[in-house]
Amino acid sequence: MVIPNFLIIGASKGGTTTLNYVLDQHPEIFMSPVKESGFFWVSGEKLTYQEPGSQKLRFRVVDNWEQYQNLFIDVTDQKAIGEASVRYLCHPKSPALIHQFIPQAKLIAVLRQPADRAFSSYLHNLRDGLEPCKDFEEAIAQEKHGLRQNWVGLQYLNSGLYFAALRRYLQLFDRSQLFIRLFDDLQNDPQTLFRDLFRFLEVDETFNPDLSHKHNVSGVIRNPLLRRMWTGTVNLRVYLRPFLGGRLRHNLSEWVYKDVEKQPFPPPLRQELTDFYREDILQLQDLLGRDLSHWLRYSSDKT
C-alpha cells in the first residue's frame, strides 16, 4: 500500500500550482496526477454541487480511501510522495483527517498576504466563468451576509485566516512537520525556497528545476472572443475533463492564461480587508517569528 508522505495544504492563490509543477519535475518526487483531489476535506462531506461551476468537483475530488490510494499506484522508487489540495489549510476537519490516515506526513504551506489572496482568488473564478458577481465588493458582501454559506470554491474570507488554520494543525502535528513560507519568498527567491523544500522532503537539494513558467495567473482575459469562449464553456470543459489528459489540460489552460491581464485591487477595499485580517496577521507573525508588517500596509499593485 502506497500513500503520500507529504501534502501541499495551501494556501490557495499562494503559488501551489507552481509548487506542484516544480516538485513534479524532481526525479525523487512523485506528485499525484490529480491536483485538488481533496480527500482530506471532502471525506464524509455531502456535496450538493449547487454553486456556480461546482460540477467540476465531481471529476476531481476523491472521497473514498481506496480511490485515493489509487492516485499513487504508479509510484516506483520515489522517496517523496505528495499531493496538493489547497482547501486542506483552512478546512476545519482536514488536520484531524490527515492525522488519522498519515500522522507522520510532512505538510507544506505557502502563505500570501490575505487580502491580495482573496482578490486573486476572485479574479481566478471570474476568469474561469465561475464567479457570478462582476464586482469584488459585492461578492464579499454576499459572503459576509451568509449568502454563500454552502459554496465551496466561491468564498474568499476564511481562507486567509492563516493563524487560526495553522493552530489547528499544531494541535496535532509537531512543528518540525510543517514547512511554512511566504508567497514573497516564492516570488523573490524561488531557488532558495525550493532548495530548502527539497531538503525538508529529504531529496536531492542540488536538483535544478525549471522555474521559468508562470502558472494559473489570475486576471481578465484580454481578447474578447477568447474571454467569451473560455468563460462561456465552463460546463463543456467540465464534461470533457475526464477525456483529456492532465498534460493536455494543463497546456491548454496555460495557453489561455498567457492572454490574462491583471486587474488593480481597489485601494479602499484592500484597506478594509487588510483591517479584517489584522489580528490574525499579528498572531501569525508571532507564530512564524517573521516580520509581517508589510502585509499590514494598505497599498499594493499585485493581484
N, C-alpha and C positions, 0 to 999 in steps of 0.2 A: 504494500500500500504506500503510494507516494502522495504526500501532502506538502503544501508550501511551508517553508521555514522563515519567510518574511512577507510582509504586506506593506504596500503603499496605501496609507489610510487617508491621505488628503494633503492639503485642503483643495477643494475644487477651485479651478482657475488659478492654481498656485504652481503650475508647471508640471502637474502629474503626468500629462501626456508626454512631455519631454523626458521625464524620468523613466517612464515605461519604455519609450523608444530607445533611449541610451542604454539602459540596463539590458535590454533585449539584444544589444549588439555584443555584449560580453560573452566570450565562449564558455565561461564557467557559470553563467546565469541562465536559468530558464524562466521566461515570463509566460503566464497564462495567455493563450491565444485570444481569450475574451477579456477585454478591459471592461471594468464595471460589472462583473458578474454578480457582485453584491450579496453573496451568500450570507455574510455575517451581519447583514441588516435586514434582508428580506426573509430569512428563515423564520417561519411561524407567522409571518405577516399575511394578511388577506388584502391583496392589492385590488383596487376597484377599477383602475385604468380609466378614470373619469376626467383627468386633467388634460389640457391640450397636448398632443404629442406623446401621451403616456403609453400608447400602444407599442412604442419601440422597446419598452421594458420587457415585453413578452418574449422577445427574441434574444434578450441579453441576460436578464437576471436568472440565477440558479438557486432554487430553494430546496434542493434535495442533496444530502451529503454524498450520496453515491455519484450523482451527476457532477457535483463539484469536484470530486476526486478524478473524474474522467477528464477534466481540463488539464491534468498533469500526466496523462497516460503516455505522452511522448518524451518524458524526461529520460535521459540516458545517464550520463556521468556528471551532470552539472552539480556543483557544490551548493549553489544558492537557487532556491525555487520560490518564485514570487507571483503575486497577484496584486492588481491595483483597483481599488474601488473607493472613490473619494467620500462617499457617504459614511464610511466607517468612522471617520474622525468625530463627527458630531451626532451620529445616531445614538441615542441613549442605551440601546441594548447591545451594540456592537462589542464593546470591551468584554462583557461577560461571555458572549458567544465565542469570541476569539480565544479567550482564556479557557473556555470549556474544551475546545477542539484542538488548539495548538498553543498551550500555555508558554512554551519556550520561544514563540515567534518573535522575530525582530520586526519592529514597527517603524515606518518612515513617514514623516510629515514635513511638508514644506509650507510655511505659513506666509500669507500675503496680507498687506495692510487691509483690514476687513472691509472698510468702505469701498476701496478700489476693487476688492474681490467681488463684492456684491454687484457693483456696476458692471464689471466684466462678465459675470455670470448672466446678468440681464441681457447684455449685448449678445452673448453667446446664444441664448434662447431666441432672441429677436432675429439674429442672423439665420437661424435654422427654421424659422417659421413656427416656433413653439409658443412664443410669448404673445398673448393677445393684446397687451397694452403697448401702445406706441410711445408712452411716456413713463419713464422710470419712477417718477414720483407717484404716479397713480398706482403702479404695481406695488410699491412699498406700502402705500395707504391701504390697499386691499389686504395685504398681508397683515398689517397691524390691526385691522378690523376683523380678522379671522375668516376672511372670505376665501383664503387659500389653504385652509387648515388641512385638508386631505390631499393636497397637491404635492407630489414627491419632489419633482425637479424644478418647480417654479416658486419656491420660497427662497428668500435671499438673506434674511437677517440672522437666523440662528446659526447658520453655517460659519459665521465669523466670530462666534463666541469661543475662541480657542482655549482660553484658560479653563473654562467650565468643562470643555470636552477633554482636555488633557488630564485634568484632575480625576476624571472617571477612570482613565487608563492607569494612572499612577496608583490608584487604589488596588489594582490587581497585578500590575506588571512592575518589575524593577526598572528604575530609571535607566540603567545600562542597556535595556532592551529597546529604548526609543532613540531614534536618530531624528533630531529636530533642527531644521534650518529655516532660513527666511527666503522668500522669493527674491529679495535683494541679493542674496548670496548667489542664487542661480543666475541672475542677470549680470552681476558684476564680476564674478569669478567662478564660472562653471567648472573650470579644470580642477580647482581646489575642492569644490563641493563633491565632484564625482570621485576624486581620489580618496577623500575622506569616507565617502559612501562605500566604495569598493573595499576599503579597509574594514569598515563596520560589518560588511557582509562576508568578510574573510575570503575574498577572491583576489586575484592578481591586480594590485592597485597601479601597476605600471601600464596597464592597457589604456590605449588612447582612442576613445570613441569619436565618432563623427558628431561634432556639436554645431554644424553649420546650418541646420534646419530650424525654422520656427514652426511650432505645431499648434493647431487648434486656436488660431488667432481670433479674438473677438472683435466685432465691429459690424459695419454695414457693407454689404456687397455693393461695389461702385456701379458696375454695369447693370442698368435697369432690367434688361432682358434676363441676364443670368440671375439676378436677385429674384425676379418673379418665378423663374423656373425652379430655383432652389427652395425658396420658401413655400411655394405652392405645391410641391411634390413630396412633402414630408410623409404622407401616408403611403405613397408609392414607394418611397425609399425604405420605409419600414417593412413593406411587403417583400421587397426584393432582397432585403438584408440577408436572409438565410441562404440565398442562392449565389451571393457574391463572396469571394474570398476576402479574408481580412486585409491582405495586401492591396487588393484592388479597391476596396472601400477606403482604405487609408489614402491611397494615391489620388483617388477622385476627390476626396474631401480636401486634401492639401492643395490640389489644383484650384478648387473653388476659393479657398481661403487666401490664395495669393491676390485675389481681387478685393480683399476686405480693407476697408478704410476705418481707422479708429475714430471714435466719436468723443468729443470733450465731455467730461463729467461736470455737470452744473455746479459751480462752487458752493452756492448756498446749501444744496442737498448733500454735497460731500461733507461740509461742515456739520450738518445735522447728524449724519450717520457716524461721523468720527466721534461726536459727542456721545452718541448712543453706545459706542464701543469703549469709551474712555476707561471706565473702571476695569473692564476685562483686560484691556491692553496694559494697564498699570500692574495688574496682578500677574499677567503673563510675563511682563518684564522682570518681575522678581523671581518667577519660577525658572525662567531661562537664564537669568543672570546676564541679560543683554540690554543695552540701551535701545529703547523703542520710542524715544522722544520724537523721532522723525515721523512716526506713524500718527502722532497727535497733531501734526501741522495740518492746516486746512487746505493748502493748495497742492495740486498735483496735475501733471499733464499725462498721466499714464491711465490706460484702461485695461 
